[in-house]
Amino acid sequence: MTNQNVVVSDANMAVAVAVSGSSIFNTAAQKPPPAPGTYITLSKKKFLQNLDINSGARINAWVDSMRASSPTHIKSDDQLPWTMQHPSALDLFEEISSASKGKQIVMFLDYDGTLSPIVDDPDRAFMSESMRATVRKLARYFPTAIVSGRCRDKVYNFVRLAELYYAGSHGMDIKGPSKGCKYKVYKALLEVTKDTPGAKVENNKFCVSVHFRRVDEEEWTELAKRVGLVLEGYPSLRLTQGRKVLEIRPTIKWDKGKALEFLLESLGYANCADVFPIYIGDDRTDEDAFKVLRERGQGFGILVSRTPKDTNASYSLQEPSEVMAFLRRLVEWKRLSLRRQFRMRRRLEEIKITI
């Protein structure tokens, strides 16, 4: 068993979290997140119901879902009502800042499609230097975490900011056996997809991703069948879908929503009434986090999308450039707020001295 210590820090805090990952593929009841500075053990969980990936109906539904999760155009008839339900976070920034007044903002950011543009080659999803500088400034004022489906090491290599909290593989990016069943699935997927032009298999430690961004849509059904055949022999794994990516994960109840709750717990904000989490993401997998925020009645989710989608997010932004503009505005708002507070304290001290 390998343990991984993660250090979370900002201007006022440093929290060490130890994560134990040997039982990630086991199957029994999961304990709630621990107090900050302790160990989390993802223990056994009963198997979820297997996907019936052999039937033609299942494959067809799978491919339809692949298309739905990767829209290519905007329906103008749906644009107005959707934007009314999920208005621009930039246009209503004052509403968001007013709701967060007097509370501790904690930032959660997806990477692909949020901090970097979606590109054909996932290995070249680089963030701009201006975005990196913006996120660095953001972390000076707010505890900030990157929550991604990619492995933590890969996301860190893209971002390269030591002051952030990185949660890879949807919060499951912890040390564990590298030659377990998931590794075998990874090798098998490499084999069955090697003849599919544009397909790319990515090993994310506790999640295997099959990217089909560069695969012709006519090949999606065959690709789905091949992935399904591999999964037949691994009932301890399940398939989920993101933005032009198929993801194979352990059948434990863990997702970006659970990761968000664990991160809040680790930072000491789990039961705080004055915490204000903001989660920004573009993928279907981010919906778990958006849902958690709605259920908690704290903070907001912001969906990054040009296309109307069913979402639990409260606000929307269209692309990474708008995300950067929003983050910059948030930093400036906090900077000015702190300056006003400093001037007010100084004024009160002067009054006391005069009296």
Secondary structure, DSSP 8 states (H G I E B T S, - for coil): --EEEEEEEETTEEEEEEEE-TTTT--S-------TTSEEE------------SSHHHHHHHHHHHHHTS--S--HHHHHHHHHHS-BTTTTHHHHHHHTTTSEEEEEE-SBTTTB---SSGGG----HHHHHHHHHHHHHS-EEEE-SS-HHHHHHHH--TTSEEE-GGGT-----TTSHHHHHHHHHHHHHTTSTT-EEEE-SS-EEEE-TTS-GGGHHHHHHHHHHHHTT-TTEEEEEETTEEEEEESSS--HHHHHHHHHHHTT-TT-TTEEEEEEE-SGGGHHHHHHHHHHT-SEEEEE-SS----S-SEEESSHHHHHHHHHHHHHHHHHHHHHHHHHHHHHHHHHHH-
